[in-house]
Structures are given as C-alpha cells and as structure tokens.
C-alpha cells in the first residue's frame, strides 16, 4: 500500500530557526498520531537519520520537509 500526500503552496510562511520548536512538533506528532519515525521520514521524504537528528534537537528541517511537517500536524489535529 502506498500513500501519496501532496500539498499546495502554503498560505502561511513557516520558519524554524529554533531547534526546540521543531523538536516539540515532532514529539507531539509521534506521540498522538499512529506514525513512527520510519513512517514520518517516508512521508516527509527525508532519511530516518535526518529525522532522528531533528527529533533529538541536533539539527532542524528546512524547506519542503519543514513545511510538510506543519501540514501533517494540521491534517492529524485539525479536526
């Protein structure tokens, strides 16, 4: 089974200059959704190592993966 998610150009600009903010978003998404690190990495089209480093606060996602992370939060918790 394959899952394809496409996002249109965002109406709101997201900037992640602080690693801890993005780390919190990842923690919330992993805790309250049924996703694990592997699923989330596949959905964001990044390596598991990159996602794990962002989760640990060692680096942060930029560009399309960062925007898609916020979109995923909206999808899972927007209702």
Residue pairs with C-beta under 8 A, 6 or more apart in sequence:
3 43
5 43
5 68
5 71
5 72
5 75
7 67
7 68
7 71
10 67
10 70
10 71
14 66
14 67
14 70
16 22
16 60
16 61
16 62
16 66
18 60
19 54
19 57
19 58
19 59
19 60
20 57
22 54
22 60
22 61
22 66
22 69
23 54
23 55
23 56
23 57
23 60
25 69
25 70
25 73
26 40
26 51
26 54
26 55
26 69
27 55
28 73
29 35
29 40
29 69
29 72
29 73
29 76
30 36
30 37
30 40
30 55
32 76
32 77
33 72
33 76
35 43
37 48
37 51
37 52
37 55
38 48
40 51
40 72
41 47
41 48
41 50
41 51
43 68
43 72
44 51
44 61
44 65
44 68
44 69
44 72
45 64
45 65
45 68
46 61
46 65
50 59
50 61
51 61
53 59
54 60
54 61
60 66
61 69
